[in-house]
């Protein structure tokens, strides 16, 4: 697993962080405890050492060492002001929701259903599942990749920004761990690939506060 500096903290963190929220079995329904435990151990074996527990003015103030931000191919707003400010002031960037809560995995379709009580029922409410499917299909076609490669591309898109220290990716299963950890090899997308992804900005990427500071 390739590591990056976490801003000016002096810490070095793995490019891919362990997204543990999904294994709790509350907001994201369906996690199996035995598989989640195996996934956690496998992530450690593969070198995943970061497990996570507006900010613009705060970043510029010099009072924070790192921020946690929603940033993905569907939510590119941090590229305009926040990421440049973090680079300028040596603030580490921890990215969450890089796969748009599953939207950028290629597995969300208009017919996708989620268990009762799962927060994704509201996150993908209305016609958003159809919108996501349309955007993902177009992105896959323009990139000339297979559908099951879209998650890798989405993670590499975020990691193509040098200012990003680590990306928190959901890892409820050993398969998730191994596929996501393989992306933490220090390679981003080519400039041409980044340009293609940047053109596919979708609306309604998600709700909630996009930035947390630390």
C-alpha distance (Angstrom), angle and dihedral (degrees) to the residues before:
residue distance angle dihedral
X1 . . .
X2 3.79 . .
X3 3.82 116.1 .
X4 3.81 131.9 -149.3
X5 3.82 133.1 -164.9
X6 3.81 115.8 -98.3
X7 3.78 97.8 -131.4
X8 3.80 112.4 -84.0
X9 3.80 95.6 -30.2
X10 3.79 93.3 103.5
X11 3.80 89.3 -124.2
X12 3.79 125.1 125.1
X13 3.81 116.8 -149.2
X14 3.80 135.0 -174.0
X15 3.81 115.0 -99.1
X16 3.79 90.0 -123.6
X17 3.81 116.1 50.7
X18 3.79 125.9 -160.0
X19 3.80 111.2 -102.4
X20 3.79 100.5 -152.3
X21 3.80 100.4 170.7
X22 3.81 92.6 88.4
X23 3.81 93.6 57.8
X24 3.81 93.3 60.1
X25 3.79 93.0 81.5
X26 3.82 95.9 -137.7
X27 3.82 115.1 88.4
X28 3.80 94.1 16.5
X29 3.79 106.1 45.1
X30 3.80 124.6 -151.5
X31 3.81 106.8 48.5
X32 3.82 115.0 144.1
X33 3.80 112.2 -143.5
X34 3.81 97.1 -142.2
X35 3.81 92.8 48.7
X36 3.82 91.4 44.9
X37 3.81 91.3 53.6
X38 3.81 90.8 49.7
X39 3.80 89.3 48.2
X40 3.80 92.0 52.3
X41 3.82 92.6 50.2
X42 3.81 91.0 46.5
X43 3.81 90.9 51.7
X44 3.81 90.3 54.0
X45 3.80 90.5 48.5
X46 3.80 89.7 53.4
X47 3.81 92.3 52.3
X48 3.81 101.7 -99.1
X49 3.80 102.2 153.6
X50 3.79 103.7 160.6
X51 3.79 115.7 85.7
X52 3.85 114.0 168.1
X53 3.50 121.5 -142.4
X54 20.88 84.6 176.0
X55 4.24 53.6 -57.8
X56 3.79 93.7 155.0
X57 3.79 95.9 91.3
X58 3.79 89.9 43.8
X59 3.80 91.4 53.2
X60 3.79 90.3 51.3
X61 3.81 91.6 47.7
X62 3.79 92.8 68.4
X63 3.81 92.3 -129.1
X64 3.80 98.1 112.9
X65 3.78 131.2 62.7
X66 3.81 99.0 -164.4
X67 3.79 142.4 8.3
X68 3.79 131.4 -154.7
X69 3.79 112.8 -141.5
X70 3.81 141.3 176.4
X71 3.79 105.0 -117.6
X72 3.78 129.5 156.4
X73 3.79 143.2 129.2
X74 3.82 89.5 -77.6
X75 3.82 94.5 44.9
X76 3.79 109.3 43.9
X77 3.82 98.7 151.9
X78 3.86 94.2 111.8
X79 3.82 88.9 66.5
X80 3.80 91.6 69.1
X81 3.81 101.7 60.1
X82 3.80 114.7 -19.6
X83 3.81 101.2 59.4
X84 3.82 93.9 45.9
X85 3.81 89.8 49.1
X86 3.80 91.3 50.5
X87 3.80 90.8 49.6
X88 3.80 91.4 49.0
X89 3.80 94.6 49.3
X90 3.80 99.4 37.0
X91 3.81 94.6 -113.6
X92 3.80 117.2 157.3
X93 3.81 117.9 -122.9
X94 3.80 121.3 -144.0
X95 3.80 110.3 -170.6
X96 3.80 122.3 -151.5
X97 3.81 131.8 -179.0
X98 3.82 89.6 29.2
X99 3.82 88.8 153.4
X100 3.82 94.3 46.1
X101 3.83 92.6 -115.0
X102 3.81 88.6 -59.1
X103 3.80 97.9 -39.5
X104 3.80 90.6 110.8
X105 3.80 95.4 50.8
X106 3.79 95.0 78.6
X107 3.79 91.4 -122.4
X108 3.81 100.0 99.7
X109 3.82 113.4 94.1
X110 3.82 133.5 161.1
X111 3.81 87.4 -94.2
X112 3.80 95.9 51.9
X113 3.81 114.3 121.0
X114 3.79 130.7 -167.9
X115 3.82 130.0 -154.5
X116 3.79 119.6 -92.1
X117 3.78 110.2 -84.6
X118 3.82 93.9 23.9
X119 3.82 110.2 133.9
X120 3.81 90.7 -138.0
X121 3.80 88.9 75.8
X122 3.81 87.6 72.8
X123 3.81 96.9 31.4
X124 3.81 89.9 57.8
X125 3.79 94.0 34.2
X126 3.79 126.5 141.3
X127 3.79 113.0 10.9
X128 3.81 94.8 -30.7
X129 3.82 94.0 112.5
X130 3.79 89.6 58.4
X131 3.81 90.9 46.9
X132 3.79 91.7 50.3
X133 3.80 91.9 48.8
X134 3.80 90.9 50.6
X135 3.82 93.5 49.5
X136 3.80 94.1 44.9
X137 3.81 93.0 48.8
X138 3.80 90.7 50.7
X139 3.80 91.8 47.0
X140 3.81 92.4 49.5
X141 3.80 90.6 50.0
X142 3.81 94.6 48.0
X143 3.81 92.4 47.7
X144 3.79 92.8 45.7
X145 3.80 93.2 -131.3
X146 3.78 136.6 129.9
X147 3.82 119.7 -95.0
X148 3.80 92.9 -112.4
X149 3.82 90.9 57.1
X150 3.80 95.1 63.6
X151 3.83 94.7 89.5
X152 3.81 90.9 54.5
X153 3.79 90.9 48.7
X154 3.82 91.2 48.7
X155 3.81 91.9 52.7
X156 3.79 93.3 44.7
X157 3.81 90.0 49.5
X158 3.80 90.5 60.0
X159 3.82 92.9 42.1
X160 3.81 89.7 52.3
X161 3.81 86.5 79.0
X162 3.82 107.3 85.0
X163 3.79 91.3 -152.8
X164 3.83 90.2 65.1
X165 3.79 109.9 96.2
X166 3.79 101.1 -174.9
X167 3.79 141.4 -9.5
X168 3.80 120.7 -138.4
X169 3.79 106.9 -140.5
X170 3.81 126.2 -177.9
X171 3.80 111.4 -106.5
X172 3.80 110.3 178.8
X173 3.81 93.9 145.8
X174 3.79 137.7 39.4
X175 3.82 88.3 -115.9
X176 3.82 90.2 56.1
X177 3.79 90.3 48.8
X178 3.79 94.7 51.1
X179 3.81 95.4 44.4
X180 3.81 93.9 46.3
X181 3.80 95.3 41.9
X182 3.81 89.9 53.4
X183 3.81 87.8 64.3
X184 3.81 91.2 60.3
X185 3.80 92.5 80.5
X186 3.80 97.3 112.3
X187 3.82 95.5 -101.1
X188 3.79 123.4 122.3
X189 3.80 130.0 -177.3
X190 3.77 124.3 -72.2
X191 3.79 117.7 -101.2
X192 3.80 89.5 -105.9
X193 3.80 92.3 52.1
X194 3.80 91.7 47.4
X195 3.80 90.1 52.5
X196 3.80 91.4 52.2
X197 3.82 92.4 50.3
X198 3.80 91.5 46.1
X199 3.80 90.2 57.9
X200 3.78 91.5 58.1
X201 3.77 98.1 68.7
X202 3.80 107.9 157.3
X203 3.77 127.1 -160.0
X204 3.78 126.0 -123.8
X205 3.80 96.0 34.4
X206 3.75 93.8 165.6
X207 3.74 149.4 -54.8
X208 3.75 134.3 -102.5
X209 3.79 135.0 57.1
X210 3.80 109.4 -34.7
X211 3.81 98.2 -156.5
X212 3.79 136.0 47.3
X213 3.80 123.2 179.9
X214 3.76 131.3 -150.7
